[in-house]
Amino acid sequence: MKKTLIAAAAGLVAVTALAGHHEKGEKAAEAETAMMSEEAMMAAMAAAATPGEPHARLAESVGTFDAAMTFLMDPSGEPQKTTMTVERTMDLGGRVMLEHWSGEFMGMPFAGRSRTGYDNVTKRYWSTWTDNWSTGVLVMYGDYDAESESMVFKGENAHPVTGSMYTMKSVARELGDGQSIMDMYEDYGQGMVKAFTVTMTPR
């Protein structure tokens, strides 16, 4: 039974390897996969699935927070403010951080969900965002900048009015005592402009 499971897992890795190396050609990918032992395949799978330092960094920010948001609906107008509650927990054995946002936005109920993780294979952080103000999903990828001690994510989103895609970038950094700040920028083809700032304060 154990050998059957190992063989099945090895077969799964072989299929994944073939799909991920299509540019090398089918025969070249087959040859590369065939040279890997079952032990090497299982070790690669284990390494891809094992939480590490990046996941521990995410786990350091779990808890309940007050999120003070300052945003601009009109670049020439006055900044608007709102406060939400954010609950952060780790899921899937410490592999993914979940965020539950709740509060009001522009006087209406707001609920948002975020999932953030680190891919051991691509060596990059990833994040998804969904909320009750849309039916789409925002997907962003990023890296930790050790020099500025900040997390920088970039992605694309569809404008709800025009349907055209625009670029988004978030920059988050720690302020100390569990507090952090995140600036979100948007680019509609004329350069990045700050859209809002969120300051997270632990309760």
C-alpha positions in Angstrom: 0.0 0.0 0.0 2.8 2.4 0.9 4.6 1.7 -2.4 1.3 2.4 -4.2 1.0 5.8 -2.5 4.6 6.7 -3.3 4.2 5.7 -6.9 0.9 7.7 -7.2 2.6 10.7 -5.6 5.6 10.3 -7.9 3.3 10.1 -10.9 1.6 13.3 -9.8 4.9 15.1 -9.6 5.8 13.7 -13.0 2.6 15.1 -14.5 3.2 18.5 -12.8 6.8 18.6 -14.0 5.7 17.9 -17.6 3.1 20.6 -17.5 5.6 23.1 -16.0 8.3 22.5 -18.5 6.3 22.6 -21.8 8.8 25.1 -23.2 11.6 22.5 -23.1 9.6 20.1 -25.2 7.7 17.0 -24.2 10.6 14.6 -24.7 13.1 16.7 -22.8 10.7 17.1 -19.9 10.0 13.3 -19.9 13.7 12.6 -19.8 14.3 15.1 -17.0 11.5 13.6 -14.9 12.5 10.0 -15.6 16.0 10.8 -14.2 14.5 11.7 -10.8 14.2 9.0 -8.2 11.0 8.5 -6.3 12.9 9.7 -3.2 13.9 12.9 -4.9 10.4 13.5 -6.1 9.0 13.0 -2.6 11.7 15.3 -1.2 10.8 18.0 -3.7 7.1 17.7 -2.8 7.9 17.9 0.9 10.0 21.0 0.5 7.3 22.7 -1.6 4.7 21.9 1.2 6.7 22.7 4.3 6.0 26.1 6.0 9.2 28.1 6.5 10.5 31.5 7.7 8.2 33.5 5.3 5.2 31.7 6.8 6.5 32.3 10.3 6.7 36.0 9.4 3.1 36.0 8.4 2.1 34.3 11.6 3.7 37.1 13.7 0.9 39.4 12.6 -2.1 37.4 13.7 -4.7 38.9 16.0 -7.5 41.4 16.0 -6.8 45.0 14.8 -8.5 48.3 14.3 -7.9 49.4 10.7 -8.0 53.2 10.3 -8.3 54.0 6.6 -7.8 57.3 4.9 -8.8 57.4 1.2 -9.5 59.7 -1.7 -12.5 59.3 -3.9 -11.6 62.5 -5.7 -7.9 63.5 -6.0 -8.8 67.2 -5.7 -11.2 66.6 -2.8 -10.8 66.2 1.0 -9.5 62.8 2.3 -12.2 60.6 3.8 -11.8 58.3 6.8 -13.3 55.1 8.2 -12.4 52.4 10.7 -12.8 48.7 10.3 -12.1 45.6 12.3 -9.6 43.0 11.0 -9.2 39.5 12.3 -6.1 37.7 11.2 -5.6 33.9 11.7 -3.4 31.2 10.2 -4.9 28.4 8.2 -3.8 25.1 6.6 -1.2 24.3 9.2 0.4 27.7 9.2 0.7 28.0 5.4 -1.9 30.7 4.7 -2.9 33.8 6.7 -6.6 34.7 6.6 -8.0 38.2 7.1 -11.7 39.0 7.8 -12.5 42.7 7.4 -15.7 44.2 8.7 -17.1 47.7 9.1 -18.4 50.5 6.9 -17.2 52.1 3.7 -18.8 55.4 2.6 -21.6 54.8 5.0 -22.5 51.3 3.8 -21.7 47.9 5.3 -18.4 46.5 4.1 -16.9 42.9 4.4 -13.7 41.8 2.9 -11.7 38.6 2.8 -7.9 38.2 2.2 -5.7 35.2 1.9 -1.9 35.6 1.9 0.8 33.0 1.6 4.3 32.2 0.4 5.0 29.8 -2.5 8.1 27.8 -1.7 8.4 26.9 -5.4 8.2 30.3 -7.0 9.9 32.0 -3.9 7.2 34.7 -3.9 4.4 35.9 -1.6 0.9 35.9 -3.0 -2.4 37.5 -1.9 -6.0 37.4 -2.9 -8.8 39.9 -2.0 -12.6 39.7 -2.3 -15.3 41.8 -0.8 -19.0 42.5 -0.9 -18.5 45.6 -3.1 -17.5 43.4 -6.1 -17.8 40.0 -7.6 -14.2 39.7 -8.8 -11.0 38.7 -7.1 -7.8 40.7 -6.9 -4.6 38.6 -7.2 -1.3 40.1 -6.2 2.3 38.8 -6.0 5.1 40.3 -3.9 8.4 40.1 -2.1 9.8 41.2 1.3 12.2 44.1 0.9 14.7 43.5 3.8 16.4 46.9 3.3 13.2 48.9 3.8 11.6 46.2 6.0 8.4 46.3 3.9 6.2 43.9 1.9 5.6 45.1 -1.6 2.8 43.5 -3.7 1.7 44.2 -7.3 -1.3 43.1 -9.4 -3.9 44.1 -11.9 -7.6 44.8 -11.3 -10.6 45.5 -13.5 -12.1 49.0 -13.1 -15.8 48.5 -12.1 -17.0 51.3 -14.4 -14.9 51.0 -17.6 -13.9 47.3 -17.3 -10.3 48.2 -18.3 -7.4 46.8 -16.4 -5.2 49.0 -14.1 -2.2 48.3 -12.0 -2.2 48.3 -8.2 0.7 48.2 -5.7 0.7 47.9 -2.0 3.6 48.7 0.4 3.3 47.6 4.0 5.7 48.0 6.8 5.8 47.6 10.6 5.7 50.6 12.9 6.4 48.8 16.2 4.3 47.5 19.1 2.3 45.4 16.6 1.2 48.4 14.6 1.6 48.5 10.8 0.8 50.8 7.9 -0.1 49.9 4.3 -0.2 52.3 1.4 -2.1 51.3 -1.8 -1.3 52.9 -5.1 -3.1 52.7 -8.4 -1.9 53.4 -12.0 -4.4 54.1 -14.8 -1.7 54.7 -17.3 -0.3 58.0 -15.9 1.9 56.7 -13.1 1.2 55.4 -9.6 -1.1 57.6 -7.4 -1.8 56.8 -3.8 -5.4 55.6 -3.4 -5.6 55.0 0.4 -3.6 54.3 3.5 -4.5 51.8 6.3 -3.0 51.9 9.7 -3.5 48.6 11.7 -3.4 48.9 15.5 -3.8 45.7 17.6 -6.5 45.6 20.2 
